[in-house]
């Protein structure tokens, strides 16, 4: 499931059934294998959370 206002960079890969919360930002080339909470900014292979926008979670 993909939430509202989710942004994907170029060449992002999402593997398996995952949930992407509202306002998630995924950097270019990132491989997503787990659920992401609202407002998270992630990058890398495997991904790591760079930042979580607290105001976006509400």
N, C-alpha and C positions, 0 to 999 in steps of 0.2 A: 504494500500500500504506500502511495506517495502522498504526502501532505500538501498543503497549500504553500505557494511561493518557494518551492524547492529549486535550487540552482545547481546545474551540472556543468562542470568544465568539460573540455574536449577529451574524448577517449576514456570516459569513466566506465567501469564495469561493475555491475551489481549482480552478485551471485546468490542464488537461493531466495527463499521467501523472506524478505526483510520489510520492516516498516521504517519509513523515513518521515520524521515529524515535520511539522510546519517550520518554514524559514530555515531549513537546512541548506548549507552551502558545501558542495563537494568539489575539491580542486581537480585540475586536469590530471588525467592518468591514474586517478585513485581507484583502488579495488575495494568495494564495500561488501562485507560478508556478514555483518551483524546489524541489528536495529540501531537507528540514530535518533536521539531525543530531539525535541524541538529546539531550534536555535543553534545547533552545533555546526561548527566549521571544521571539516576534516580534509586531510591530504595523505597521500602516500600509498605504498604497497608493502605490507598491509596498511590500512588506514590508521591514522592517529588523530586524536581530537586536538586541534590547535586552540580552540576558543569556544565558549558557549555564551551566546547572547541571552542573558537572564530575562531582559524585557521581552524577548521573542517567545519565551516559554509560556507566558500567561495568555 
